[in-house]
Amino acid sequence: MAGIWKDIEIDWKDETYTIKPTLDFINHLESGSGRSLSNLLIRLSDRDMPSAISCELIAKTLNYAGLKSVTPEDVFMETNGGMSADSVNLSATILMACLPQAKDQPLAPASKKKRPAKK
């Protein structure tokens, strides 16, 4: 199943962390009431993503990358209350990366039409 998700890159305190979304990662993000991907995507598309949930999403992603000590409060402080464009964009990037990418569709074979016979 290689290649159905895009990697997520997060810069945190002068380090870059790369996370490959997997079903385990998605389950990690969805832990908690009201935290399903579909619910979060709807809130994001409705521009109704609370900064606390955005900070929690970023912290969970950093925790999954191995930074177990990062809390939503840390993210909140680093992102000006979760309201910076960077935190909103990062939340969107994380959520969109969890959606499978469309497979490249092979071209349909050319149809073989019969040509009218020459007279």
N, CA, C and O atoms as CSV, one atom per row, in Angstrom:
chain,resi,resn,atom,element,x,y,z
A,1,MET,N,N,0.815,-1.188,0.000
A,1,MET,CA,C,0.000,0.000,0.000
A,1,MET,C,C,0.860,1.253,0.000
A,1,MET,O,O,0.435,2.308,0.471
A,2,ALA,N,N,2.034,1.136,-0.515
A,2,ALA,CA,C,2.931,2.288,-0.536
A,2,ALA,C,C,2.367,3.381,-1.424
A,2,ALA,O,O,1.801,3.114,-2.484
A,3,GLY,N,N,2.529,4.590,-0.982
A,3,GLY,CA,C,2.192,5.717,-1.815
A,3,GLY,C,C,0.749,6.189,-1.761
A,3,GLY,O,O,0.353,6.992,-2.607
A,4,ILE,N,N,-0.062,5.727,-0.800
A,4,ILE,CA,C,-1.430,6.230,-0.788
A,4,ILE,C,C,-1.567,7.465,0.088
A,4,ILE,O,O,-2.572,8.171,0.002
A,5,TRP,N,N,-0.575,7.739,0.932
A,5,TRP,CA,C,-0.591,8.931,1.767
A,5,TRP,C,C,0.646,9.759,1.514
A,5,TRP,O,O,1.703,9.227,1.172
A,6,LYS,N,N,0.514,11.059,1.681
A,6,LYS,CA,C,1.654,11.959,1.558
A,6,LYS,C,C,2.295,12.144,2.926
A,6,LYS,O,O,1.598,12.240,3.936
A,7,ASP,N,N,3.629,12.195,2.959
A,7,ASP,CA,C,4.330,12.444,4.209
A,7,ASP,C,C,4.015,13.849,4.725
A,7,ASP,O,O,3.729,14.767,3.956
A,8,ILE,N,N,4.076,13.983,6.040
A,8,ILE,CA,C,3.863,15.270,6.699
A,8,ILE,C,C,5.206,15.733,7.244
A,8,ILE,O,O,5.895,14.970,7.923
A,9,GLU,N,N,5.583,16.963,6.957
A,9,GLU,CA,C,6.801,17.527,7.520
A,9,GLU,C,C,6.432,18.664,8.459
A,9,GLU,O,O,5.687,19.576,8.100
A,10,ILE,N,N,6.976,18.588,9.680
A,10,ILE,CA,C,6.718,19.619,10.674
A,10,ILE,C,C,8.048,20.159,11.170
A,10,ILE,O,O,8.923,19.399,11.586
A,11,ASP,N,N,8.192,21.471,11.122
A,11,ASP,CA,C,9.359,22.126,11.710
A,11,ASP,C,C,8.984,22.509,13.136
A,11,ASP,O,O,8.023,23.244,13.362
A,12,TRP,N,N,9.752,22.003,14.090
A,12,TRP,CA,C,9.491,22.292,15.497
A,12,TRP,C,C,10.818,22.541,16.193
A,12,TRP,O,O,11.675,21.661,16.262
A,13,LYS,N,N,10.972,23.744,16.702
A,13,LYS,CA,C,12.178,24.131,17.446
A,13,LYS,C,C,13.448,23.795,16.659
A,13,LYS,O,O,14.340,23.105,17.150
A,14,ASP,N,N,13.502,24.300,15.428
A,14,ASP,CA,C,14.665,24.176,14.548
A,14,ASP,C,C,14.982,22.748,14.106
A,14,ASP,O,O,16.094,22.479,13.651
A,15,GLU,N,N,14.041,21.847,14.229
A,15,GLU,CA,C,14.194,20.481,13.739
A,15,GLU,C,C,13.018,20.177,12.817
A,15,GLU,O,O,11.913,20.681,13.018
A,16,THR,N,N,13.265,19.355,11.812
A,16,THR,CA,C,12.200,18.939,10.915
A,16,THR,C,C,11.877,17.473,11.175
A,16,THR,O,O,12.767,16.624,11.218
A,17,TYR,N,N,10.603,17.195,11.347
A,17,TYR,CA,C,10.134,15.838,11.607
A,17,TYR,C,C,9.226,15.409,10.467
A,17,TYR,O,O,8.354,16.161,10.031
A,18,THR,N,N,9.443,14.189,9.991
A,18,THR,CA,C,8.644,13.654,8.900
A,18,THR,C,C,7.822,12.489,9.426
A,18,THR,O,O,8.345,11.565,10.050
A,19,ILE,N,N,6.542,12.553,9.164
A,19,ILE,CA,C,5.617,11.519,9.611
A,19,ILE,C,C,4.912,10.964,8.388
A,19,ILE,O,O,4.382,11.715,7.570
A,20,LYS,N,N,4.909,9.650,8.270
A,20,LYS,CA,C,4.145,9.004,7.191
A,20,LYS,C,C,2.812,8.567,7.794
A,20,LYS,O,O,2.780,7.737,8.703
A,21,PRO,N,N,1.732,9.116,7.296
A,21,PRO,CA,C,0.426,8.690,7.804
A,21,PRO,C,C,0.211,7.193,7.562
A,21,PRO,O,O,0.499,6.671,6.485
A,22,THR,N,N,-0.286,6.541,8.560
A,22,THR,CA,C,-0.646,5.125,8.505
A,22,THR,C,C,-1.983,4.993,9.226
A,22,THR,O,O,-2.476,5.957,9.811
A,23,LEU,N,N,-2.561,3.812,9.182
A,23,LEU,CA,C,-3.799,3.607,9.929
A,23,LEU,C,C,-3.564,3.787,11.421
A,23,LEU,O,O,-4.437,4.291,12.128
A,24,ASP,N,N,-2.390,3.379,11.911
A,24,ASP,CA,C,-2.052,3.571,13.318
A,24,ASP,C,C,-1.997,5.064,13.659
A,24,ASP,O,O,-2.495,5.483,14.704
A,25,PHE,N,N,-1.390,5.860,12.777
A,25,PHE,CA,C,-1.313,7.304,12.992
A,25,PHE,C,C,-2.710,7.920,13.004
A,25,PHE,O,O,-3.014,8.755,13.856
A,26,ILE,N,N,-3.555,7.513,12.068
A,26,ILE,CA,C,-4.916,8.044,11.998
A,26,ILE,C,C,-5.693,7.680,13.268
A,26,ILE,O,O,-6.422,8.512,13.807
A,27,ASN,N,N,-5.541,6.440,13.747
A,27,ASN,CA,C,-6.186,6.042,15.007
A,27,ASN,C,C,-5.679,6.897,16.168
A,27,ASN,O,O,-6.446,7.258,17.060
A,28,HIS,N,N,-4.385,7.218,16.153
A,28,HIS,CA,C,-3.789,8.072,17.188
A,28,HIS,C,C,-4.450,9.455,17.176
A,28,HIS,O,O,-4.785,9.996,18.230
A,29,LEU,N,N,-4.634,10.017,15.987
A,29,LEU,CA,C,-5.266,11.340,15.883
A,29,LEU,C,C,-6.735,11.308,16.288
A,29,LEU,O,O,-7.244,12.261,16.879
A,30,GLU,N,N,-7.410,10.217,15.970
A,30,GLU,CA,C,-8.854,10.131,16.212
A,30,GLU,C,C,-9.214,9.788,17.657
A,30,GLU,O,O,-10.392,9.774,18.013
A,31,SER,N,N,-8.206,9.511,18.495
A,31,SER,CA,C,-8.526,9.179,19.881
A,31,SER,C,C,-9.111,10.413,20.566
A,31,SER,O,O,-8.525,11.495,20.535
A,32,GLY,N,N,-10.238,10.235,21.163
A,32,GLY,CA,C,-10.930,11.344,21.819
A,32,GLY,C,C,-12.287,11.573,21.180
A,32,GLY,O,O,-12.482,11.315,19.992
A,33,SER,N,N,-13.200,12.049,21.967
A,33,SER,CA,C,-14.555,12.282,21.511
A,33,SER,C,C,-14.594,13.407,20.473
A,33,SER,O,O,-13.985,14.459,20.667
A,34,GLY,N,N,-15.309,13.178,19.376
A,34,GLY,CA,C,-15.460,14.202,18.341
A,34,GLY,C,C,-14.216,14.437,17.516
A,34,GLY,O,O,-14.083,15.486,16.886
A,35,ARG,N,N,-13.296,13.475,17.505
A,35,ARG,CA,C,-12.027,13.673,16.813
A,35,ARG,C,C,-11.880,12.790,15.570
A,35,ARG,O,O,-10.759,12.498,15.153
A,36,SER,N,N,-12.984,12.367,14.981
A,36,SER,CA,C,-12.872,11.574,13.757
A,36,SER,C,C,-12.335,12.463,12.637
A,36,SER,O,O,-12.528,13.678,12.645
A,37,LEU,N,N,-11.663,11.840,11.679
A,37,LEU,CA,C,-11.143,12.614,10.546
A,37,LEU,C,C,-12.263,13.358,9.840
A,37,LEU,O,O,-12.107,14.525,9.481
A,38,SER,N,N,-13.386,12.692,9.640
A,38,SER,CA,C,-14.476,13.358,8.926
A,38,SER,C,C,-14.984,14.566,9.707
A,38,SER,O,O,-15.257,15.614,9.122
A,39,ASN,N,N,-15.109,14.426,11.014
A,39,ASN,CA,C,-15.558,15.542,11.848
A,39,ASN,C,C,-14.558,16.697,11.773
A,39,ASN,O,O,-14.954,17.852,11.615
A,40,LEU,N,N,-13.277,16.391,11.885
A,40,LEU,CA,C,-12.247,17.438,11.840
A,40,LEU,C,C,-12.191,18.103,10.462
A,40,LEU,O,O,-12.014,19.317,10.365
A,41,LEU,N,N,-12.342,17.314,9.406
A,41,LEU,CA,C,-12.331,17.889,8.056
A,41,LEU,C,C,-13.533,18.797,7.822
A,41,LEU,O,O,-13.416,19.839,7.177
A,42,ILE,N,N,-14.676,18.404,8.343
A,42,ILE,CA,C,-15.870,19.250,8.212
A,42,ILE,C,C,-15.653,20.568,8.943
A,42,ILE,O,O,-15.958,21.636,8.412
A,43,ARG,N,N,-15.128,20.492,10.158
A,43,ARG,CA,C,-14.880,21.718,10.918
A,43,ARG,C,C,-13.864,22.603,10.203
A,43,ARG,O,O,-14.005,23.826,10.174
A,44,LEU,N,N,-12.842,21.979,9.629
A,44,LEU,CA,C,-11.833,22.738,8.901
A,44,LEU,C,C,-12.452,23.412,7.678
A,44,LEU,O,O,-12.198,24.589,7.424
A,45,SER,N,N,-13.263,22.673,6.922
A,45,SER,CA,C,-13.869,23.254,5.717
A,45,SER,C,C,-14.898,24.329,6.060
A,45,SER,O,O,-15.118,25.252,5.275
A,46,ASP,N,N,-15.522,24.212,7.222
A,46,ASP,CA,C,-16.482,25.229,7.672
A,46,ASP,C,C,-15.791,26.410,8.360
A,46,ASP,O,O,-16.446,27.340,8.830
A,47,ARG,N,N,-14.475,26.355,8.409
A,47,ARG,CA,C,-13.670,27.371,9.114
A,47,ARG,C,C,-14.120,27.497,10.562
A,47,ARG,O,O,-14.250,28.592,11.110
A,48,ASP,N,N,-14.354,26.323,11.164
A,48,ASP,CA,C,-14.825,26.247,12.539
A,48,ASP,C,C,-13.899,25.351,13.374
A,48,ASP,O,O,-14.348,24.644,14.276
A,49,MET,N,N,-12.593,25.393,13.054
A,49,MET,CA,C,-11.623,24.584,13.782
A,49,MET,C,C,-11.119,25.395,14.972
A,49,MET,O,O,-10.375,26.359,14.792
A,50,PRO,N,N,-11.519,25.014,16.189
A,50,PRO,CA,C,-11.036,25.749,17.359
A,50,PRO,C,C,-9.521,25.640,17.493
A,50,PRO,O,O,-8.933,24.608,17.168
A,51,SER,N,N,-8.901,26.699,17.968
A,51,SER,CA,C,-7.446,26.697,18.092
A,51,SER,C,C,-6.967,25.598,19.032
A,51,SER,O,O,-5.892,25.037,18.819
A,52,ALA,N,N,-7.735,25.282,20.058
A,52,ALA,CA,C,-7.328,24.225,20.990
A,52,ALA,C,C,-7.264,22.871,20.287
A,52,ALA,O,O,-6.345,22.089,20.531
A,53,ILE,N,N,-8.230,22.591,19.419
A,53,ILE,CA,C,-8.221,21.321,18.684
A,53,ILE,C,C,-7.084,21.313,17.682
A,53,ILE,O,O,-6.434,20.285,17.493
A,54,SER,N,N,-6.834,22.436,17.040
A,54,SER,CA,C,-5.719,22.541,16.103
A,54,SER,C,C,-4.390,22.274,16.819
A,54,SER,O,O,-3.543,21.537,16.316
A,55,CYS,N,N,-4.220,22.875,17.987
A,55,CYS,CA,C,-2.989,22.671,18.768
A,55,CYS,C,C,-2.869,21.229,19.235
A,55,CYS,O,O,-1.771,20.674,19.262
A,56,GLU,N,N,-3.994,20.617,19.603
A,56,GLU,CA,C,-3.997,19.212,20.014
A,56,GLU,C,C,-3.588,18.313,18.846
A,56,GLU,O,O,-2.810,17.375,19.023
A,57,LEU,N,N,-4.105,18.599,17.672
A,57,LEU,CA,C,-3.780,17.832,16.469
A,57,LEU,C,C,-2.287,17.910,16.160
A,57,LEU,O,O,-1.661,16.897,15.846
A,58,ILE,N,N,-1.727,19.097,16.248
A,58,ILE,CA,C,-0.291,19.276,15.985
A,58,ILE,C,C,0.533,18.563,17.050
A,58,ILE,O,O,1.516,17.898,16.724
A,59,ALA,N,N,0.146,18.691,18.324
A,59,ALA,CA,C,0.875,18.025,19.407
A,59,ALA,C,C,0.829,16.509,19.248
A,59,ALA,O,O,1.844,15.838,19.439
A,60,LYS,N,N,-0.339,15.959,18.900
A,60,LYS,CA,C,-0.450,14.516,18.706
A,60,LYS,C,C,0.451,14.049,17.566
A,60,LYS,O,O,1.047,12.974,17.636
A,61,THR,N,N,0.546,14.861,16.521
A,61,THR,CA,C,1.406,14.504,15.392
A,61,THR,C,C,2.866,14.520,15.817
A,61,THR,O,O,3.625,13.619,15.459
A,62,LEU,N,N,3.266,15.531,16.574
A,62,LEU,CA,C,4.646,15.593,17.079
A,62,LEU,C,C,4.931,14.448,18.047
A,62,LEU,O,O,6.027,13.888,18.039
A,63,ASN,N,N,3.960,14.101,18.874
A,63,ASN,CA,C,4.123,12.958,19.785
A,63,ASN,C,C,4.336,11.684,19.000
A,63,ASN,O,O,5.183,10.864,19.356
A,64,TYR,N,N,3.577,11.510,17.938
A,64,TYR,CA,C,3.710,10.320,17.095
A,64,TYR,C,C,5.081,10.277,16.431
A,64,TYR,O,O,5.613,9.202,16.158
A,65,ALA,N,N,5.649,11.455,16.173
A,65,ALA,CA,C,6.980,11.534,15.563
A,65,ALA,C,C,8.090,11.255,16.574
A,65,ALA,O,O,9.262,11.177,16.205
A,66,GLY,N,N,7.724,11.105,17.850
A,66,GLY,CA,C,8.718,10.772,18.855
A,66,GLY,C,C,8.946,11.824,19.918
A,66,GLY,O,O,9.695,11.583,20.865
A,67,LEU,N,N,8.322,12.987,19.790
A,67,LEU,CA,C,8.475,14.049,20.784
A,67,LEU,C,C,7.381,13.912,21.837
A,67,LEU,O,O,6.394,14.647,21.817
A,68,LYS,N,N,7.558,12.984,22.739
A,68,LYS,CA,C,6.513,12.649,23.712
A,68,LYS,C,C,6.206,13.776,24.687
A,68,LYS,O,O,5.144,13.783,25.309
A,69,SER,N,N,7.120,14.724,24.828
A,69,SER,CA,C,6.920,15.777,25.841
A,69,SER,C,C,6.170,16.999,25.318
A,69,SER,O,O,5.907,17.923,26.088
A,70,VAL,N,N,5.814,17.031,24.020
A,70,VAL,CA,C,5.106,18.189,23.463
A,70,VAL,C,C,3.627,18.083,23.817
A,70,VAL,O,O,2.979,17.072,23.550
A,71,THR,N,N,3.114,19.139,24.418
A,71,THR,CA,C,1.703,19.178,24.813
A,71,THR,C,C,0.959,20.176,23.930
A,71,THR,O,O,1.586,21.017,23.287
A,72,PRO,N,N,-0.372,20.092,23.891
A,72,PRO,CA,C,-1.140,21.109,23.159
A,72,PRO,C,C,-0.851,22.522,23.678
A,72,PRO,O,O,-0.867,23.486,22.913
A,73,GLU,N,N,-0.589,22.632,24.968
A,73,GLU,CA,C,-0.269,23.937,25.541
A,73,GLU,C,C,1.046,24.487,24.977
A,73,GLU,O,O,1.173,25.689,24.748
A,74,ASP,N,N,2.030,23.594,24.754
A,74,ASP,CA,C,3.300,24.013,24.145
A,74,ASP,C,C,3.057,24.567,22.742
A,74,ASP,O,O,3.592,25.610,22.368
A,75,VAL,N,N,2.246,23.853,21.985
A,75,VAL,CA,C,1.928,24.294,20.623
A,75,VAL,C,C,1.172,25.613,20.677
A,75,VAL,O,O,1.431,26.511,19.877
A,76,PHE,N,N,0.242,25.734,21.615
A,76,PHE,CA,C,-0.532,26.958,21.793
A,76,PHE,C,C,0.400,28.159,22.013
A,76,PHE,O,O,0.214,29.217,21.412
A,77,MET,N,N,1.395,27.981,22.876
A,77,MET,CA,C,2.336,29.066,23.177
A,77,MET,C,C,3.224,29.396,21.974
A,77,MET,O,O,3.522,30.564,21.724
A,78,GLU,N,N,3.643,28.377,21.236
A,78,GLU,CA,C,4.536,28.579,20.090
A,78,GLU,C,C,3.831,29.183,18.880
A,78,GLU,O,O,4.481,29.755,18.005
A,79,THR,N,N,2.509,29.059,18.827
A,79,THR,CA,C,1.770,29.490,17.635
A,79,THR,C,C,0.845,30.670,17.925
A,79,THR,O,O,-0.174,30.842,17.256
A,80,ASN,N,N,1.196,31.470,18.908
A,80,ASN,CA,C,0.372,32.643,19.252
A,80,ASN,C,C,-1.084,32.272,19.492
A,80,ASN,O,O,-1.995,32.867,18.917
A,81,GLY,N,N,-1.282,31.295,20.338
A,81,GLY,CA,C,-2.639,30.886,20.674
A,81,GLY,C,C,-3.301,30.032,19.622
A,81,GLY,O,O,-4.527,29.936,19.577
A,82,GLY,N,N,-2.498,29.406,18.771
A,82,GLY,CA,C,-3.051,28.555,17.730
A,82,GLY,C,C,-3.704,29.327,16.605
A,82,GLY,O,O,-4.344,28.738,15.734
A,83,MET,N,N,-3.548,30.630,16.614
A,83,MET,CA,C,-4.232,31.469,15.623
A,83,MET,C,C,-3.331,31.891,14.465
A,83,MET,O,O,-3.788,32.567,13.544
A,84,SER,N,N,-2.066,31.503,14.502
A,84,SER,CA,C,-1.187,31.908,13.408
A,84,SER,C,C,-1.561,31.138,12.141
A,84,SER,O,O,-2.123,30.045,12.203
A,85,ALA,N,N,-1.241,31.727,11.010
A,85,ALA,CA,C,-1.529,31.064,9.735
A,85,ALA,C,C,-0.782,29.744,9.651
A,85,ALA,O,O,-1.271,28.788,9.050
A,86,ASP,N,N,0.404,29.687,10.252
A,86,ASP,CA,C,1.186,28.448,10.224
A,86,ASP,C,C,0.449,27.304,10.909
A,86,ASP,O,O,0.438,26.185,10.395
A,87,SER,N,N,-0.164,27.566,12.056
A,87,SER,CA,C,-0.847,26.484,12.772
A,87,SER,C,C,-2.107,26.044,12.031
A,87,SER,O,O,-2.416,24.853,11.987
A,88,VAL,N,N,-2.826,26.986,11.457
A,88,VAL,CA,C,-4.023,26.636,10.684
A,88,VAL,C,C,-3.629,25.827,9.450
A,88,VAL,O,O,-4.255,24.812,9.145
A,89,ASN,N,N,-2.596,26.273,8.745
A,89,ASN,CA,C,-2.130,25.552,7.553
A,89,ASN,C,C,-1.595,24.172,7.916
A,89,ASN,O,O,-1.830,23.202,7.194
A,90,LEU,N,N,-0.875,24.083,9.034
A,90,LEU,CA,C,-0.330,22.792,9.446
A,90,LEU,C,C,-1.454,21.819,9.807
A,90,LEU,O,O,-1.387,20.640,9.457
A,91,SER,N,N,-2.466,22.295,10.492
A,91,SER,CA,C,-3.617,21.438,10.811
A,91,SER,C,C,-4.262,20.918,9.535
A,91,SER,O,O,-4.592,19.736,9.433
A,92,ALA,N,N,-4.437,21.800,8.571
A,92,ALA,CA,C,-5.025,21.397,7.287
A,92,ALA,C,C,-4.130,20.388,6.577
A,92,ALA,O,O,-4.620,19.413,6.008
A,93,THR,N,N,-2.819,20.620,6.609
A,93,THR,CA,C,-1.869,19.708,5.969
A,93,THR,C,C,-1.930,18.325,6.606
A,93,THR,O,O,-1.937,17.313,5.906
A,94,ILE,N,N,-1.973,18.287,7.931
A,94,ILE,CA,C,-2.040,17.008,8.642
A,94,ILE,C,C,-3.302,16.255,8.248
A,94,ILE,O,O,-3.246,15.070,7.920
A,95,LEU,N,N,-4.435,16.938,8.282
A,95,LEU,CA,C,-5.702,16.270,7.960
A,95,LEU,C,C,-5.748,15.817,6.506
A,95,LEU,O,O,-6.183,14.702,6.218
A,96,MET,N,N,-5.309,16.659,5.603
A,96,MET,CA,C,-5.353,16.300,4.179
A,96,MET,C,C,-4.391,15.159,3.861
A,96,MET,O,O,-4.655,14.356,2.967
A,97,ALA,N,N,-3.282,15.085,4.587
A,97,ALA,CA,C,-2.315,14.008,4.360
A,97,ALA,C,C,-2.881,12.657,4.775
A,97,ALA,O,O,-2.405,11.619,4.314
A,98,CYS,N,N,-3.884,12.656,5.636
A,98,CYS,CA,C,-4.498,11.408,6.093
A,98,CYS,C,C,-5.507,10.850,5.096
A,98,CYS,O,O,-5.975,9.722,5.248
A,99,LEU,N,N,-5.836,11.627,4.094
A,99,LEU,CA,C,-6.749,11.140,3.059
A,99,LEU,C,C,-5.939,10.423,1.994
A,99,LEU,O,O,-4.900,10.928,1.568
A,100,PRO,N,N,-6.391,9.261,1.558
A,100,PRO,CA,C,-5.636,8.556,0.524
A,100,PRO,C,C,-5.620,9.350,-0.779
A,100,PRO,O,O,-6.607,9.975,-1.165
A,101,GLN,N,N,-4.491,9.305,-1.428
A,101,GLN,CA,C,-4.350,9.976,-2.714
A,101,GLN,C,C,-5.001,9.130,-3.798
A,101,GLN,O,O,-4.990,7.901,-3.729
A,102,ALA,N,N,-5.558,9.785,-4.784
A,102,ALA,CA,C,-6.185,9.072,-5.899
A,102,ALA,C,C,-5.129,8.296,-6.665
A,102,ALA,O,O,-4.032,8.793,-6.922
A,103,LYS,N,N,-5.478,7.079,-7.021
A,103,LYS,CA,C,-4.560,6.280,-7.824
A,103,LYS,C,C,-4.476,6.893,-9.209
A,103,LYS,O,O,-5.446,7.458,-9.715
A,104,ASP,N,N,-3.310,6.773,-9.811
A,104,ASP,CA,C,-3.176,7.208,-11.195
A,104,ASP,C,C,-3.987,6.246,-12.046
A,104,ASP,O,O,-3.756,5.037,-12.038
A,105,GLN,N,N,-4.915,6.787,-12.760
A,105,GLN,CA,C,-5.761,5.954,-13.590
A,105,GLN,C,C,-5.064,5.697,-14.921
A,105,GLN,O,O,-4.694,6.642,-15.617
A,106,PRO,N,N,-4.884,4.441,-15.279
A,106,PRO,CA,C,-4.280,4.172,-16.586
A,106,PRO,C,C,-5.240,4.591,-17.694
A,106,PRO,O,O,-6.460,4.562,-17.530
A,107,LEU,N,N,-4.677,4.969,-18.787
A,107,LEU,CA,C,-5.516,5.351,-19.924
A,107,LEU,C,C,-6.272,4.140,-20.431
A,107,LEU,O,O,-5.727,3.040,-20.520
A,108,ALA,N,N,-7.503,4.352,-20.752
A,108,ALA,CA,C,-8.308,3.263,-21.307
A,108,ALA,C,C,-7.764,2.924,-22.688
A,108,ALA,O,O,-7.356,3.817,-23.430
A,109,PRO,N,N,-7.754,1.668,-23.029
A,109,PRO,CA,C,-7.257,1.318,-24.360
A,109,PRO,C,C,-8.118,1.953,-25.441
A,109,PRO,O,O,-9.334,2.077,-25.301
A,110,ALA,N,N,-7.470,2.343,-26.500
A,110,ALA,CA,C,-8.204,2.964,-27.611
A,110,ALA,C,C,-9.192,1.951,-28.176
A,110,ALA,O,O,-8.876,0.776,-28.358
A,111,SER,N,N,-10.376,2.436,-28.442
A,111,SER,CA,C,-11.370,1.515,-28.995
A,111,SER,C,C,-11.039,1.260,-30.442
A,111,SER,O,O,-10.579,2.142,-31.166
A,112,LYS,N,N,-11.284,0.037,-30.843
A,112,LYS,CA,C,-10.999,-0.337,-32.228
A,112,LYS,C,C,-12.303,-0.257,-33.004
A,112,LYS,O,O,-13.148,-1.150,-32.954
A,113,LYS,N,N,-12.426,0.842,-33.716
A,113,LYS,CA,C,-13.622,1.023,-34.516
A,113,LYS,C,C,-13.388,0.417,-35.889
A,113,LYS,O,O,-12.300,0.502,-36.459
A,114,LYS,N,N,-14.419,-0.179,-36.382
A,114,LYS,CA,C,-14.318,-0.720,-37.732
A,114,LYS,C,C,-14.459,0.407,-38.720
A,114,LYS,O,O,-15.373,1.228,-38.642
A,115,ARG,N,N,-13.545,0.424,-39.637
A,115,ARG,CA,C,-13.648,1.406,-40.712
A,115,ARG,C,C,-14.535,0.843,-41.807
A,115,ARG,O,O,-14.542,-0.357,-42.084
A,116,PRO,N,N,-15.271,1.740,-42.410
A,116,PRO,CA,C,-16.097,1.237,-43.516
A,116,PRO,C,C,-15.201,0.669,-44.629
A,116,PRO,O,O,-14.133,1.207,-44.917
A,117,ALA,N,N,-15.648,-0.401,-45.230
A,117,ALA,CA,C,-14.880,-1.037,-46.289
A,117,ALA,C,C,-14.821,-0.120,-47.510
A,117,ALA,O,O,-15.797,0.548,-47.852
A,118,LYS,N,N,-13.655,-0.102,-48.157
A,118,LYS,CA,C,-13.493,0.696,-49.368
A,118,LYS,C,C,-14.202,0.014,-50.525
A,118,LYS,O,O,-14.185,-1.211,-50.644
A,119,LYS,N,N,-14.807,0.796,-51.351
A,119,LYS,CA,C,-15.523,0.251,-52.505
A,119,LYS,C,C,-14.673,0.291,-53.719
A,119,LYS,O,O,-15.109,-0.128,-54.791
